[in-house]
Amino acid sequence: MSKREMILDALQELLYEGTAGTASVQDIATKAGIAKGGLYYYFKSKEEVLDALVERQYSNVIETCRTKLAAVDAPALEKIKLLLYFYRSTEVDRAIDVALHEPQNAAIHQKSMVFILRQLSPIVGEILQQGVEEKIFTCDQPEQIAEILLSPIIFLLDPGLFTWTDQEVQLKLKALAQMLEASLQAPINSFAFLYENWTQQKLK
């Protein structure tokens, strides 16, 4: 195992222990069993270690979604529905997912959401562009609309940040669906899948 991976594993262990949020570079190096200078050979700061750990944890989720979607030949609306399903159902390290929602790990949790948003937005943007070509959407800025679509799903509905009832979540998703239909000039109820059967198909 490379020292870089050892450093990431060390931070992951600190995350499990609930001390990653307050850990110093020295703490991470000590946990990895290397000198502080050895850590700085791979990373300039603790922030860079956090970024790399988040990327390692969630890049597999994004790549799985991308691969599954690439194998599907379907209309744009169906692809958006499938992408959200793939994202919900792709397995992640549940212990890390739980740890990320602990208050002391708020900074790492925030980085994970930013990473997911940045990686998924271009994929959704391509689907929206497909919808334009299918003449079901009207959209001059597909990637920006993609960010608007994903932001509430990744951020507003995150159970570690907000506590909503199922009814409140459904109302928010219904509002999002109506906004998307209006902005994309899409058929009425074409985004109803965002809020239908919420209690049976909750997002992460």
Residue, then its C-alpha position, 0 to 999 in steps of 0.5 A: m500500500s502506498k503512503r498516500e493510501m495510508i494517509l487516506d486510510a488514517l483520516q478515514e479511521l479518524l472519521y470513524e472515531g469521530t475526531a477527523g473534524t478536529a484532527s491536525v496534520q500531525d494527528i493524521a500522520t501519527k495515525a498513518g505511522i509516518a512522519k509529518g514531513g512524509l504527509y506533506y510530500y503527498f498533500k500540502s494541507k489537511e484540506e487536501v487530505l480531506d478532498a482526496l478522501v471524499e473523492r476516493q469515497y464517492s468517485n466509485v459511486i459516480e462512476t457506477c452511475r455513469t457506467k450504468l447510464a451509458a449502457v441504457d438507450a432511453p429518452a432523456l426523462e427516463k435517463i434522469k429517473l434512472l440516474l437518480y435511481f442508480y445514485r440512490s441504490t449504489e452501495v457506499d461505506r455506510a459507516i463513513d456515510v453515518a460518520l459524515h453526518e456527525p456534527q464534528n465532521a461537517a466540513i468533510h460532509q460539505k466537501s462530499m456534497v460539493f464533490i457529488l454535485r460537481q461530478l453529477s451535474p455534467i452527466v445530468g447536463e448531457i441528459l438535458q441536452q439530449g432532451v433538447e435534441e428530442k424537442i421535449f426540453t427548451c434549454d440554453q444552459p443545460e449544466q446550470i439547470a442540472e445544478i439547480l435540479l441536483s442541489p435540493i436533492i443533494f443539499l436541501l434533502d440531506p437528513g444530516l442537515f435538515t429534518w423534514t417529514d415525508q410530507e414536507v419532502q414531497l411538497k419540496l420535490k413537487a415544487l422542484a418538479q414544477m420549476l423544472e417543467a416551467s423552466l424547461q418548457a417540459p410537459i406537465n407532470s413530466f417530472a412527477f417521478l421526483y416526488e411520487n412514491w417518496t416513502q418507498q424510494k427515499l434518496k440518500 
